[in-house]
Every structure is written in structure tokens, then in C-alpha cells.
Amino acid sequence: MTVHIDAGDSGALFTISGTVSNNATWDELIYFYENGAGLDISGLSFQLQIRADALDTSASATLTTAAGDLVITNDDGGNPTILRINVPYTSLSALEGDYIVDLVSKDSSSVLVHWGNGLVNFRRSPIAF
């Protein structure tokens, strides 16, 4: 399971792309940097919204820090600069094919930042354990 996040040209700060196995735990780290140094994300709540179509006004699935699907984690220096996606396969097994994903944060003043947008393919594999 690999998701790439890099500079993009959408309304978001970065473009997201990749492939995720929908029958395995999705465990991945997203590192936040600003000017080469880790960015403290401790005061933020995050959502990773997954939509079947770009025109959808509701999500097929939403992963959140509130639900524990996304966890703010410390880097090697003890600074909260990493967002960890840690989702059991049971949360993903209904997703199959290409989905639009958006990574959004909200701070204590309700300021929203659209960090990433893009296309992630959820593949049905492995088929059994």
C-alpha cells in the first residue's frame, strides 16, 4: 500500500495518488515539513475524505483523527509532525476502484486547510487470509 503526496495544481496544496489494498490494514505515514523542518500539527484535527466521484457531495468513507483512523505521531526528535493512517481492512473492504481523496485539517479557530486532493485506487487484494 503506497500513497504518494507531492506538489500539485488543484485547489489543494498537494496532489495525492496511489493504490491501497482494501482487504489489508492501511498503515502509512504522512510527514509534514515546512522549509525543510518538521511542521507541528498537534493542534489540528484531520479528515481524509474518500468520494466515488468528484461531483459527489458526500463521502463514501471518511477517516478522522476523532475516530482514531488518523493519528498524530511524533518524529524521531519527539515533535508531532507525522500523520499516521491506520485503518483496519474492515473499514475499506467495500471500496473498490478509483476514488477521489481529500486531506483536510481544521484548527481550534475552525480554519480549514485543504492539504491534498487526488485519485487513489482501492484494489481487492488479498482475497482471503
Secondary structure, 3 states (H helix, E strand, C coil): CEEEEEECCCCCCEEEEEEEECCCCEEEEEECEECCEECCCCCCEEEEEEECCCCCCCCCEEEECCCCCEEEEECCCCCEEEEEEEECHHHCCCCCEEEEEEEEEECCCCCEEEEEEEEEEEECCCCCC
